[in-house]
Amino acid sequence: MKRCLWYGLLLSLLFLAACACSMPGPALPPVTGDVLLSSTLAPTIAPSITPTPVPTLPPTVPPNISFPRQTPPEGERDVMEALLFGNLVEFDGCVRVEAADIGAYHLPVWPPSFYITLEDGVIQVHDGSGDVVARVGDWVRMGGGETKITFLDTDVRAQIPDRCAGPYWIVGNEVAGVSFVDLPQHSTIAPLLDALAQQGFALDAPEQSHAIMLYPEPGIAYRVAEGWLHLHLFPDAQITQVRADSIAHELPHPIIDWAASPHFFRCEAVIALYLGDDARVIEALAGFCGESFAP
């Protein structure tokens, strides 16, 4: 009898233990991945976002002045590589290049970042960096190519009033303007003129030069010792050297009837042409520029 009681008590204890183990406890979230061993919860930090800068648009065109600009490209801008030379002029509110040698007045369509300002009533053309590259009245050298209005984008045509008819010139990467008034003060031309003055040569006011083999690069001419001295400025020394090499190659061929003996000198970015035979002038030019490269 006692043995039965002990068995009954043992079975009751086992039953109670089993029930305790099967009772549900508080629910815990499942743990996946790495476990952060910390007594506090790490805060979530949003990554910093740098705002995209708003592009700076060129200043507005002064009233009553037509200054059409090309449509900004999505990628790199394609350009043509012809050259246009002439005086930058403005009439009827149209900024044009007067290419007198071909009798044309091209209306430039400028790069998207170019703009104009008025300084003492003179129109100045600025590039995308804000530098003045030309002024109305300057002799300009302009890269690009001619086009017809039918090839212009709709938004470009909308910038061109009827009074500013073509021909049109799509401006490329190169735009450089030179004032003939400023040429005598150029860093190469001014000391050359001083060297001639120190030799006793009187120099009157210069004229605009159209010397063969040097034009249409901008130039001025002086009457010197019964001859003429033509000084033409090129964009840089490399282009000057290329032109000098071409002259040296072409000059021996009898294609030009010179009014006087030609003597060419290269002075950095300037080519000097002396038409005359005064040994003092030739010596002064050689002393400043180096020996004549042609003839």
Backbone bond lengths (Angstrom), bond angles and torsions (degrees), N, CA, C in turn:
res aa  C-N    CA-C-N  psi(-1)  N-CA   C-N-CA  omega(-1)  CA-C   N-CA-C  phi
1 M - - - 1.461 - - 1.526 109.18 -
2 K 1.335 115.96 -48.97 1.451 119.66 178.68 1.526 111.12 -60.20
3 R 1.340 114.24 -38.48 1.464 116.08 179.68 1.511 110.88 -63.40
4 C 1.268 119.87 -34.24 1.471 122.43 178.78 1.499 110.80 -68.09
5 L 1.342 116.43 -38.26 1.461 119.61 179.27 1.522 110.00 -64.88
6 W 1.295 118.30 -42.91 1.454 120.93 179.20 1.529 111.70 -62.30
7 Y 1.320 115.36 -40.98 1.464 118.20 176.36 1.514 111.81 -63.23
8 G 1.304 117.38 -39.08 1.463 121.17 -180.00 1.520 110.93 -66.08
9 L 1.379 115.90 -42.59 1.466 119.58 178.81 1.510 111.05 -63.99
10 L 1.299 117.68 -39.27 1.460 121.19 -179.55 1.522 111.47 -66.05
11 L 1.329 116.06 -41.12 1.459 119.37 178.81 1.523 110.92 -65.75
12 S 1.329 119.28 -34.70 1.468 122.04 179.16 1.519 110.75 -66.33
13 L 1.347 117.05 -42.40 1.460 120.32 179.54 1.523 111.06 -63.91
14 L 1.328 116.62 -41.32 1.459 119.78 179.19 1.526 110.91 -63.62
15 F 1.327 117.41 -38.08 1.465 122.06 179.54 1.526 111.03 -64.46
16 L 1.338 116.80 -43.12 1.455 121.05 179.95 1.538 110.78 -65.42
17 A 1.321 117.59 -39.94 1.471 120.60 179.07 1.524 111.69 -63.78
18 A 1.322 115.61 -39.89 1.461 120.07 179.38 1.514 111.39 -65.07
19 C 1.324 117.21 -38.40 1.470 121.03 179.47 1.525 111.08 -66.80
20 A 1.349 115.83 -39.55 1.457 118.89 179.96 1.514 111.54 -63.83
21 C 1.327 115.92 -38.56 1.474 118.71 -179.35 1.533 112.33 -69.36
22 S 1.325 116.59 -29.34 1.464 119.72 -175.88 1.509 113.24 -89.26
23 M 1.343 119.72 -4.37 1.461 121.26 -179.75 1.523 110.00 -72.54
24 P 1.335 118.79 135.81 1.474 120.92 -177.90 1.507 111.68 -72.72
25 G 1.367 116.36 139.44 1.459 122.36 176.47 1.521 109.80 -102.15
26 P 1.322 116.36 -173.65 1.474 118.75 178.54 1.527 111.39 -64.19
27 A 1.343 116.37 140.03 1.475 121.35 -176.28 1.522 110.25 -73.59
28 L 1.328 117.71 135.90 1.457 124.47 177.46 1.531 108.92 -114.41
29 P 1.290 116.00 142.51 1.480 117.69 -179.77 1.509 110.10 -70.13
30 P 1.313 116.23 147.70 1.471 118.07 177.35 1.521 110.10 -67.27
31 V 1.299 117.19 146.10 1.465 123.14 -179.99 1.522 108.58 -107.52
32 T 1.298 115.66 122.60 1.459 120.27 177.85 1.505 108.72 -129.63
33 G 1.310 116.65 153.27 1.463 120.68 177.25 1.514 110.76 70.11
34 D 1.382 113.96 -154.74 1.456 119.05 -177.62 1.513 110.60 -74.45
35 V 1.297 115.90 146.33 1.447 122.29 179.57 1.508 108.50 -105.44
36 L 1.337 117.81 125.62 1.445 122.86 178.96 1.511 108.68 -87.63
37 L 1.325 117.84 113.55 1.450 122.80 179.72 1.513 108.63 -86.99
38 S 1.313 116.48 92.84 1.442 121.75 -178.55 1.508 109.01 -151.59
39 S 1.328 115.48 149.06 1.456 119.48 179.93 1.510 111.71 -83.44
40 T 1.369 117.33 -10.98 1.457 121.25 178.38 1.505 109.32 -126.91
41 L 1.299 115.98 159.57 1.463 121.59 -179.19 1.520 108.89 -88.22
42 A 1.348 118.27 125.48 1.464 122.20 -178.88 1.521 110.27 -68.00
43 P 1.370 117.78 132.12 1.476 119.49 -179.79 1.518 111.15 -71.84
44 T 1.311 116.97 152.21 1.471 123.18 176.40 1.522 108.98 -88.57
45 I 1.377 118.50 124.86 1.458 123.50 -177.87 1.523 108.98 -110.40
46 A 1.312 116.56 120.82 1.470 120.63 178.88 1.514 109.91 -71.62
47 P 1.325 119.08 137.45 1.467 120.55 178.63 1.517 110.68 -64.04
48 S 1.363 115.81 143.77 1.462 119.94 179.35 1.519 109.99 -72.12
49 I 1.303 117.43 141.07 1.464 123.59 -177.98 1.519 108.36 -118.32
50 T 1.346 116.04 120.19 1.459 120.84 176.97 1.517 109.44 -83.00
51 P 1.326 117.82 120.69 1.470 118.79 -178.08 1.522 111.54 -64.19
52 T 1.317 115.93 141.09 1.464 121.06 177.96 1.517 109.62 -70.38
53 P 1.362 117.33 124.87 1.473 118.28 -178.34 1.520 111.52 -65.23
54 V 1.302 115.49 141.23 1.464 120.73 177.21 1.521 108.26 -79.11
55 P 1.351 119.19 124.67 1.462 119.97 -178.44 1.515 111.58 -60.89
56 T 1.337 114.73 141.31 1.456 120.79 179.19 1.521 109.10 -83.87
57 L 1.304 116.82 121.22 1.454 121.13 179.86 1.519 109.90 -83.86
58 P 1.335 117.90 148.75 1.463 120.27 177.36 1.522 110.40 -59.72
59 P 1.322 116.56 151.84 1.465 118.92 176.51 1.521 110.74 -58.23
60 T 1.306 114.46 155.29 1.461 119.12 -179.58 1.523 110.50 -67.25
61 V 1.307 114.92 153.65 1.463 121.10 179.89 1.530 108.69 -72.90
62 P 1.333 118.16 136.50 1.464 119.75 176.31 1.523 111.17 -54.34
63 P 1.318 117.05 148.79 1.473 120.13 -177.51 1.526 112.04 -56.88
64 N 1.330 114.24 144.90 1.469 123.21 173.97 1.529 113.42 67.02
65 I 1.328 118.19 11.73 1.468 121.70 176.90 1.523 108.47 -113.84
66 S 1.322 116.89 125.52 1.463 121.34 176.80 1.530 108.86 -87.65
67 F 1.312 116.31 121.73 1.460 121.65 -179.99 1.528 107.88 -140.79
68 P 1.337 117.56 72.75 1.468 120.37 -175.76 1.524 111.78 -66.77
69 R 1.339 114.04 141.66 1.461 120.42 179.52 1.522 110.35 -123.19
70 Q 1.308 115.04 150.14 1.458 121.14 -178.09 1.531 110.61 -69.47
71 T 1.318 115.86 156.21 1.459 121.24 176.68 1.527 108.90 -69.13
72 P 1.341 118.65 129.99 1.474 119.61 178.65 1.524 110.80 -59.75
73 P 1.332 117.66 129.04 1.465 120.15 -178.92 1.526 111.03 -78.85
74 E 1.331 116.17 159.65 1.462 120.45 175.74 1.523 111.30 -74.89
75 G 1.293 117.37 -32.31 1.464 122.05 178.11 1.509 110.50 -122.30
76 E 1.333 115.51 -140.95 1.455 120.40 179.87 1.525 110.16 -72.92
77 R 1.325 115.90 140.38 1.460 121.03 -177.23 1.526 110.50 -78.68
78 D 1.337 116.31 127.14 1.469 121.40 175.10 1.525 108.86 -82.51
79 V 1.322 116.32 136.39 1.467 119.85 -178.24 1.521 110.06 -131.44
80 M 1.336 114.58 151.49 1.459 121.01 171.13 1.525 108.65 -89.08
81 E 1.328 116.68 160.94 1.460 120.27 -169.54 1.517 114.11 -121.51
82 A 1.325 117.61 21.52 1.469 119.71 172.73 1.530 108.51 -75.07
83 L 1.330 116.46 170.96 1.464 121.31 179.89 1.521 110.04 -124.88
84 L 1.324 115.24 139.57 1.456 122.28 175.95 1.521 107.84 -122.89
85 F 1.342 116.36 130.29 1.457 122.53 177.98 1.522 108.95 -119.85
86 G 1.324 115.94 145.05 1.453 119.38 175.20 1.513 112.04 162.63
87 N 1.316 115.23 -179.12 1.461 121.20 178.68 1.524 109.60 -84.35
88 L 1.330 116.32 133.64 1.457 121.18 174.81 1.524 107.56 -82.14
89 V 1.315 116.31 118.13 1.463 121.42 -174.05 1.523 109.15 -128.52
90 E 1.321 114.46 167.28 1.470 121.05 175.00 1.510 108.35 -141.09
91 F 1.313 115.99 126.08 1.455 120.30 171.15 1.521 108.29 -150.53
92 D 1.313 115.46 145.31 1.467 122.51 -175.16 1.526 111.91 57.20
93 G 1.338 115.87 28.14 1.458 119.31 179.12 1.507 114.09 76.21
94 C 1.327 118.52 13.58 1.470 122.79 179.82 1.525 109.45 -112.69
95 V 1.327 117.93 124.89 1.460 122.66 176.17 1.524 107.60 -87.81
96 R 1.337 116.43 119.53 1.461 120.99 -173.76 1.525 110.87 -132.20
97 V 1.332 115.07 166.28 1.458 122.36 170.99 1.521 107.64 -108.75
98 E 1.326 115.54 116.35 1.460 121.48 -179.12 1.519 108.96 -88.35
99 A 1.310 115.90 97.70 1.465 121.40 177.63 1.521 107.85 -91.12
100 A 1.334 115.42 84.63 1.464 120.64 -171.29 1.519 112.14 -62.87
101 D 1.340 117.82 -29.89 1.459 119.01 -175.99 1.516 112.72 -69.33
102 I 1.345 116.84 -19.66 1.465 119.55 177.27 1.525 111.20 -117.29
103 G 1.338 117.26 3.77 1.451 121.51 175.94 1.508 114.46 65.90
104 A 1.327 117.94 33.89 1.468 121.68 -177.52 1.524 110.20 -123.77
105 Y 1.323 115.20 151.11 1.460 122.71 176.40 1.528 107.36 -123.24
106 H 1.322 116.70 89.96 1.457 120.27 -176.83 1.526 111.18 -76.73
107 L 1.327 115.26 140.21 1.463 121.58 173.03 1.525 107.63 -96.75
108 P 1.328 118.48 110.32 1.465 119.50 -179.54 1.530 111.56 -70.82
109 V 1.330 115.54 141.27 1.469 122.20 168.00 1.529 104.74 -106.70
110 W 1.317 115.53 108.43 1.459 122.12 -165.58 1.527 112.43 -81.77
111 P 1.333 117.62 159.95 1.464 120.28 174.24 1.523 111.19 -57.03
112 P 1.332 117.85 155.05 1.472 120.68 -173.27 1.526 114.04 -59.21
113 S 1.340 117.87 -30.69 1.466 120.49 -174.57 1.524 113.40 -90.26
114 F 1.329 118.55 -4.99 1.463 121.10 -179.47 1.533 109.81 -75.31
115 Y 1.314 115.60 154.01 1.456 120.41 176.14 1.526 108.92 -155.39
116 I 1.331 116.53 169.38 1.458 121.06 -178.99 1.526 110.12 -124.79
117 T 1.315 114.17 153.71 1.458 122.13 173.68 1.522 108.15 -135.43
118 L 1.312 115.19 167.25 1.461 121.60 175.70 1.515 108.94 -111.03
119 E 1.328 116.88 124.47 1.462 122.69 178.26 1.521 107.49 -124.96
120 D 1.333 115.87 110.41 1.476 121.15 -176.90 1.526 111.17 54.17
121 G 1.330 115.09 38.06 1.454 120.54 177.87 1.512 115.23 81.66
122 V 1.345 118.62 -0.48 1.466 123.08 -179.69 1.523 109.20 -101.95
123 I 1.321 116.56 130.19 1.468 120.97 178.87 1.522 109.13 -74.57
124 Q 1.333 115.91 127.88 1.461 122.54 177.20 1.524 109.12 -115.32
125 V 1.320 116.34 136.19 1.460 122.28 178.23 1.526 108.04 -101.10
126 H 1.344 115.59 126.44 1.461 121.92 179.60 1.524 109.60 -110.58
127 D 1.338 115.61 145.98 1.463 119.18 172.47 1.528 109.32 -86.50
128 G 1.339 117.11 -175.12 1.451 120.84 -176.55 1.509 114.44 -64.78
129 S 1.351 117.01 -18.71 1.469 120.79 177.76 1.522 112.33 -88.18
130 G 1.327 116.47 -4.72 1.456 120.28 -178.94 1.518 114.04 93.42
131 D 1.345 117.56 -3.83 1.464 120.31 -179.60 1.528 110.48 -75.26
132 V 1.322 115.91 143.15 1.463 120.89 175.79 1.533 108.27 -78.06
133 V 1.326 116.63 119.53 1.467 120.51 -178.98 1.525 111.81 -103.88
134 A 1.320 117.60 -18.33 1.467 120.38 179.15 1.524 109.01 -165.39
135 R 1.319 114.16 157.19 1.459 122.02 175.54 1.517 108.68 -131.35
136 V 1.309 116.28 151.67 1.468 119.13 173.61 1.523 108.22 -59.57
137 G 1.310 115.76 129.78 1.465 122.17 -173.89 1.509 112.75 106.61
138 D 1.353 117.36 -17.50 1.463 121.16 179.12 1.525 110.95 -76.89
139 W 1.333 114.36 156.80 1.460 122.04 165.75 1.523 105.78 -87.75
140 V 1.340 117.02 123.32 1.462 119.82 -172.88 1.523 111.29 -114.22
141 R 1.305 113.82 147.46 1.466 124.01 170.47 1.522 105.31 -114.52
142 M 1.336 116.93 119.78 1.462 120.60 -169.64 1.522 110.68 -134.17
143 G 1.322 116.36 120.92 1.454 120.95 175.37 1.520 111.04 -78.71
144 G 1.339 115.69 164.59 1.464 120.36 178.01 1.507 111.39 133.94
145 G 1.332 116.12 -142.27 1.456 119.94 -178.85 1.517 111.46 -170.87
146 E 1.330 116.23 155.44 1.464 121.86 -178.71 1.523 110.45 -79.32
147 T 1.325 115.53 149.71 1.460 120.34 177.99 1.519 109.14 -148.19
148 K 1.334 115.72 173.38 1.454 122.50 176.24 1.520 108.85 -106.14
149 I 1.320 115.71 158.23 1.462 119.42 -176.51 1.527 111.58 -64.26
150 T 1.334 117.30 -27.31 1.466 119.89 179.52 1.519 112.18 -67.00
151 F 1.340 117.29 -19.06 1.464 120.80 179.32 1.532 112.39 -93.14
152 L 1.326 117.40 -2.57 1.454 120.28 179.47 1.521 110.18 -84.65
153 D 1.337 116.12 148.16 1.457 120.85 177.03 1.525 110.24 -63.09
154 T 1.317 115.43 156.26 1.460 120.52 -178.29 1.517 111.61 -59.25
155 D 1.353 117.00 -42.43 1.462 118.84 -178.34 1.521 111.93 -69.27
156 V 1.346 117.62 -25.33 1.466 120.53 175.95 1.524 109.74 -73.93
157 R 1.324 116.96 -44.96 1.471 120.13 178.78 1.517 111.22 -59.60
158 A 1.332 116.48 -32.16 1.456 119.99 -179.85 1.527 112.19 -67.41
159 Q 1.342 117.14 -18.96 1.461 120.86 -179.93 1.534 112.71 -86.95
160 I 1.320 117.02 -7.54 1.466 120.92 -172.81 1.519 109.44 -107.39
161 P 1.330 117.88 111.81 1.470 119.42 177.15 1.524 111.23 -71.87
162 D 1.315 115.40 163.28 1.468 120.38 -176.86 1.528 112.08 -59.29
163 R 1.323 117.41 -31.17 1.465 119.81 -176.98 1.528 112.55 -70.61
164 C 1.330 116.64 -15.61 1.476 121.10 -177.78 1.518 110.04 -104.09
165 A 1.324 115.84 61.48 1.462 120.39 -179.08 1.528 110.41 -71.72
166 G 1.350 115.78 167.19 1.443 121.71 -177.40 1.513 113.08 -72.66
167 P 1.342 117.62 -173.70 1.468 126.98 12.60 1.530 112.50 -71.12
168 Y 1.353 115.29 157.10 1.455 121.66 -175.98 1.525 109.83 -112.64
169 W 1.323 114.88 147.31 1.460 121.54 -179.24 1.526 108.88 -126.85
170 I 1.343 116.31 117.48 1.460 121.06 176.44 1.526 107.62 -80.65
171 V 1.321 116.52 109.67 1.465 121.31 -173.60 1.524 110.11 -71.80
172 G 1.342 115.51 133.09 1.464 121.56 178.53 1.516 111.94 -90.79
173 N 1.319 115.32 -144.45 1.468 120.28 -175.49 1.527 113.28 -85.64
174 E 1.330 117.11 -20.46 1.462 119.62 -173.96 1.520 111.52 -104.16
175 V 1.322 115.67 119.63 1.462 122.32 172.95 1.524 107.24 -139.09
176 A 1.329 116.88 121.48 1.465 120.55 179.63 1.513 108.65 -144.15
177 G 1.312 115.66 127.12 1.452 120.94 178.63 1.513 111.24 -114.87
178 V 1.323 116.07 142.47 1.464 122.18 179.57 1.520 108.32 -131.77
179 S 1.323 115.98 134.09 1.463 120.67 174.90 1.525 108.93 -92.33
180 F 1.323 117.62 127.78 1.460 120.39 178.57 1.526 111.08 -62.43
181 V 1.317 116.45 -28.70 1.459 120.11 178.06 1.525 110.66 -65.11
182 D 1.356 116.86 -32.70 1.462 121.04 -176.69 1.528 113.45 -87.09
183 L 1.337 118.13 -14.30 1.462 120.15 -175.80 1.538 113.44 -57.32
184 P 1.333 120.72 -40.94 1.475 118.88 179.49 1.528 113.39 -61.13
185 Q 1.345 117.46 -20.59 1.468 120.47 178.82 1.524 112.94 -94.96
186 H 1.326 117.31 5.83 1.470 119.56 179.28 1.522 110.43 -60.67
187 S 1.334 116.47 148.95 1.466 121.69 -172.76 1.521 113.71 -61.75
188 T 1.317 118.93 -22.53 1.466 121.58 176.19 1.522 111.30 -97.73
189 I 1.321 117.13 -39.99 1.463 120.47 -175.62 1.526 111.76 -70.89
190 A 1.320 118.22 -40.78 1.469 120.93 -176.67 1.529 112.44 -59.31
191 P 1.351 120.38 -49.89 1.466 118.53 178.55 1.533 113.38 -67.20
192 L 1.330 117.09 -27.90 1.465 119.54 175.82 1.525 110.07 -65.51
193 L 1.312 116.65 -43.23 1.466 120.08 177.46 1.525 110.77 -65.01
194 D 1.328 116.80 -36.58 1.469 119.92 177.01 1.526 110.94 -63.60
195 A 1.348 116.04 -39.58 1.463 119.62 179.50 1.524 110.85 -62.44
196 L 1.329 117.25 -38.80 1.460 120.46 177.60 1.533 110.83 -68.71
197 A 1.342 116.12 -40.03 1.462 119.30 179.51 1.521 111.38 -63.72
198 Q 1.342 116.88 -35.87 1.463 120.54 178.77 1.525 112.06 -67.25
199 Q 1.338 116.11 -21.73 1.466 120.27 176.18 1.527 111.90 -86.21
200 G 1.329 116.20 3.57 1.459 120.33 176.10 1.507 115.57 93.12
201 F 1.352 117.93 9.90 1.459 120.17 -179.38 1.522 109.51 -87.26
202 A 1.316 116.21 128.06 1.460 121.96 176.85 1.525 108.66 -87.81
203 L 1.319 116.19 127.61 1.459 121.47 -177.68 1.522 109.10 -114.25
204 D 1.325 115.91 120.00 1.460 120.45 176.30 1.534 109.65 -81.65
205 A 1.317 116.27 -177.24 1.465 120.91 178.05 1.529 109.34 -60.80
206 P 1.327 117.64 138.23 1.477 119.93 -176.38 1.522 111.96 -76.09
207 E 1.319 113.94 159.59 1.453 122.19 171.29 1.526 108.82 -109.70
208 Q 1.317 116.27 161.21 1.457 119.35 174.85 1.524 109.09 -72.31
209 S 1.329 115.70 133.17 1.463 120.63 -175.71 1.525 111.47 -98.80
210 H 1.325 114.26 139.26 1.470 121.78 172.04 1.533 109.02 -125.05
211 A 1.304 115.53 41.76 1.467 120.51 -174.72 1.516 111.11 -60.44
212 I 1.320 115.00 134.12 1.448 120.76 176.70 1.530 109.35 -61.93
213 M 1.315 115.47 144.30 1.458 125.56 -177.59 1.533 113.54 77.56
214 L 1.330 117.68 -10.91 1.466 120.89 179.24 1.526 112.49 -117.97
215 Y 1.314 116.97 -36.12 1.456 121.93 175.51 1.529 108.86 -67.95
216 P 1.352 120.12 142.65 1.462 128.17 17.56 1.525 115.62 -98.39
217 E 1.336 118.64 13.30 1.462 116.81 172.14 1.532 108.20 -61.03
218 P 1.332 118.83 143.78 1.474 120.78 -172.83 1.518 112.14 -63.64
219 G 1.325 116.18 138.38 1.458 119.55 -177.99 1.514 112.78 -152.79
220 I 1.328 114.90 160.26 1.463 122.59 175.77 1.520 107.83 -128.85
221 A 1.334 115.89 156.72 1.464 121.05 -176.52 1.522 110.06 -131.82
222 Y 1.355 115.61 140.75 1.463 122.99 179.15 1.528 109.14 -124.06
223 R 1.308 114.39 143.63 1.459 120.56 170.99 1.523 107.96 -81.19
224 V 1.351 117.22 118.34 1.461 121.57 -176.07 1.534 108.91 -134.11
225 A 1.319 116.49 118.44 1.470 122.13 171.18 1.518 112.71 46.63
226 E 1.302 117.01 59.53 1.465 123.20 177.84 1.528 112.49 62.53
227 G 1.299 116.97 15.96 1.463 120.84 176.43 1.528 109.75 -136.54
228 W 1.321 116.02 -170.78 1.455 121.35 179.97 1.524 109.53 -128.28
229 L 1.320 114.76 138.51 1.465 121.52 176.30 1.521 108.36 -114.70
230 H 1.325 116.74 118.68 1.467 123.02 178.91 1.533 108.77 -107.15
231 L 1.323 116.08 130.54 1.468 121.86 -179.17 1.524 108.36 -124.08
232 H 1.332 116.36 116.28 1.465 120.80 -177.62 1.524 109.81 -118.73
233 L 1.334 114.31 134.13 1.459 121.86 -177.29 1.520 110.22 -98.23
234 F 1.340 116.54 129.21 1.460 122.87 178.33 1.530 109.63 -106.68
235 P 1.334 117.89 162.76 1.468 119.67 -175.13 1.522 114.25 -60.30
236 D 1.337 117.22 -36.84 1.457 119.64 179.33 1.529 108.95 -159.03
237 A 1.338 115.77 173.58 1.462 120.75 -175.56 1.528 111.87 -65.79
238 Q 1.337 117.25 -32.89 1.462 119.61 -178.71 1.525 111.28 -66.48
239 I 1.336 116.99 -46.00 1.461 120.12 177.96 1.530 110.03 -64.27
240 T 1.330 115.93 -36.25 1.465 119.73 177.75 1.521 111.00 -61.49
241 Q 1.324 117.32 -42.66 1.454 120.77 -179.88 1.533 111.62 -65.54
242 V 1.322 116.10 -40.02 1.472 119.66 177.70 1.526 110.42 -60.54
243 R 1.333 115.83 -42.50 1.473 118.92 179.67 1.521 110.50 -68.78
244 A 1.318 117.99 -38.56 1.467 120.98 178.62 1.530 110.51 -62.33
245 D 1.324 116.74 -41.88 1.471 120.18 178.72 1.531 110.27 -63.03
246 S 1.322 116.53 -38.97 1.459 120.38 179.70 1.528 110.88 -66.40
247 I 1.323 117.23 -40.45 1.467 120.93 179.53 1.527 110.26 -64.92
248 A 1.324 115.68 -43.95 1.465 119.84 -179.96 1.527 111.19 -60.66
249 H 1.334 116.60 -31.75 1.462 120.51 179.40 1.525 111.18 -78.31
250 E 1.341 117.42 -37.53 1.464 121.07 -174.23 1.525 112.93 -83.19
251 L 1.326 117.75 -30.66 1.458 120.81 -170.19 1.530 114.34 -60.13
252 P 1.333 120.50 -38.84 1.469 118.74 -178.50 1.523 114.23 -63.76
253 H 1.329 117.45 -18.66 1.465 119.60 -178.86 1.531 109.16 -82.90
254 P 1.318 117.67 131.81 1.478 121.77 -174.25 1.527 112.35 -77.47
255 I 1.332 116.68 69.00 1.464 119.75 179.50 1.524 111.60 -107.44
256 I 1.347 117.48 -7.81 1.459 121.61 -177.49 1.521 108.98 -126.31
257 D 1.319 115.86 134.84 1.453 121.42 175.59 1.528 107.52 -97.30
258 W 1.333 116.64 91.94 1.452 121.59 -175.25 1.528 111.30 -71.32
259 A 1.334 116.18 140.24 1.464 120.70 177.67 1.516 111.24 -72.12
260 A 1.340 116.52 -25.73 1.471 122.64 176.90 1.521 107.31 -152.35
261 S 1.315 116.06 170.27 1.466 120.10 -177.14 1.530 110.04 -63.77
262 P 1.367 117.69 127.19 1.463 119.99 179.84 1.531 111.49 -87.37
263 H 1.316 115.70 139.20 1.470 122.08 174.91 1.535 107.23 -133.88
264 F 1.335 116.13 116.72 1.465 121.62 -177.11 1.531 110.27 -103.84
265 F 1.331 115.28 137.29 1.471 121.75 177.49 1.536 107.91 -133.31
266 R 1.317 115.08 139.88 1.467 119.35 174.82 1.516 108.72 -104.08
267 C 1.333 115.74 122.19 1.463 122.72 -179.87 1.527 107.95 -121.86
268 E 1.326 116.73 87.67 1.466 122.68 -176.73 1.539 109.12 56.69
269 A 1.340 118.68 -115.24 1.466 120.74 -178.64 1.523 112.42 -93.39
270 V 1.316 117.54 15.21 1.469 123.03 -179.32 1.524 109.09 -119.27
271 I 1.327 116.36 138.01 1.462 121.40 170.16 1.518 107.47 -111.09
272 A 1.328 115.50 125.96 1.465 122.09 178.81 1.526 108.68 -104.22
273 L 1.308 115.64 132.14 1.464 122.35 175.49 1.525 107.82 -119.63
274 Y 1.316 115.48 116.13 1.463 120.31 175.68 1.518 108.31 -105.37
275 L 1.316 115.65 120.77 1.461 122.18 175.69 1.521 107.28 -102.87
276 G 1.317 115.24 99.96 1.455 120.68 -177.21 1.512 110.42 164.20
277 D 1.355 115.38 -178.80 1.465 119.34 -175.09 1.526 112.29 -131.08
278 D 1.311 118.34 16.84 1.456 120.11 -179.48 1.532 108.69 -74.61
279 A 1.330 115.60 117.18 1.469 120.39 -176.11 1.517 111.91 -63.15
280 R 1.328 118.14 -28.56 1.466 120.50 -179.17 1.534 110.98 -68.70
281 V 1.329 115.82 -38.41 1.472 119.84 178.38 1.519 109.67 -67.21
282 I 1.314 116.84 -45.34 1.467 121.00 -179.78 1.530 110.03 -61.48
283 E 1.343 116.27 -40.96 1.463 119.77 179.84 1.527 111.04 -66.41
284 A 1.326 117.38 -40.95 1.462 120.53 179.52 1.520 111.27 -65.28
285 L 1.326 117.49 -40.48 1.466 120.70 178.60 1.520 110.96 -67.38
286 A 1.339 117.07 -41.53 1.460 120.74 178.90 1.523 110.72 -65.10
287 G 1.339 117.26 -36.38 1.451 119.99 179.37 1.510 112.56 -67.09
288 F 1.313 117.18 -29.77 1.475 120.13 -178.87 1.520 112.15 -91.66
289 C 1.344 117.28 -42.23 1.461 121.98 -171.82 1.523 113.78 -102.09
290 G 1.327 117.69 -20.06 1.448 120.60 -170.02 1.512 108.86 103.28
291 E 1.323 116.35 171.89 1.457 120.88 -174.99 1.532 111.19 -62.40
292 S 1.320 115.39 151.35 1.455 121.96 178.22 1.526 110.72 -60.11
293 F 1.338 117.13 134.33 1.460 120.08 178.38 1.524 111.75 -90.69
294 A 1.310 117.93 -10.92 1.465 122.13 176.00 1.539 106.86 -161.89
295 P 1.353 119.45 133.28 1.467 122.85 2.50 1.520 111.44 -76.94
